[in-house]
Amino acid sequence: MISLHRFNGVEFYLNADLVKLVESIPDSCITLLNGEKYLVRESIPEIIQKIVDYKYMTTHGFHSVKPILE
């Protein structure tokens, strides 16, 4: 799960394994495999980094050093 924020500031957690598409329309919009869409405050690079961190931790363990995208 990754932590994200709605535009009203409320934090929620999203299952990163269900993300199908991330786009800027111009706000960041995440589309899930089931078609649900979420508008969030985070930028696309921030969302991608959160997903990469999540995937890395689930495959290498939660105490592993995480890669940083540039």
Residue pairs with C-beta under 8 A, 6 or more apart in sequence:
1 13
1 14
1 15
1 16
1 54
2 13
2 14
2 16
2 47
2 50
2 51
2 53
2 54
3 11
3 12
3 13
3 50
4 11
4 12
4 13
4 14
4 30
4 38
4 40
4 41
4 42
4 47
4 50
5 11
5 12
5 40
5 41
5 42
6 12
6 38
6 39
6 40
6 41
7 27
7 39
7 40
7 41
9 41
14 30
14 32
14 38
16 50
16 51
16 54
16 55
18 32
18 33
18 34
19 30
19 31
19 32
19 33
19 51
20 31
20 32
20 33
21 30
21 31
22 28
22 29
22 30
22 31
22 44
22 47
22 48
23 29
23 31
23 44
24 44
27 39
27 40
28 39
28 40
28 41
28 42
28 43
28 44
28 47
29 37
29 38
29 39
29 40
30 37
30 38
30 40
30 47
31 37
32 38
40 47
42 50
45 69
48 69
49 68
49 69
52 66
52 67
52 69
53 66
56 64
56 66
56 67
57 64
57 66
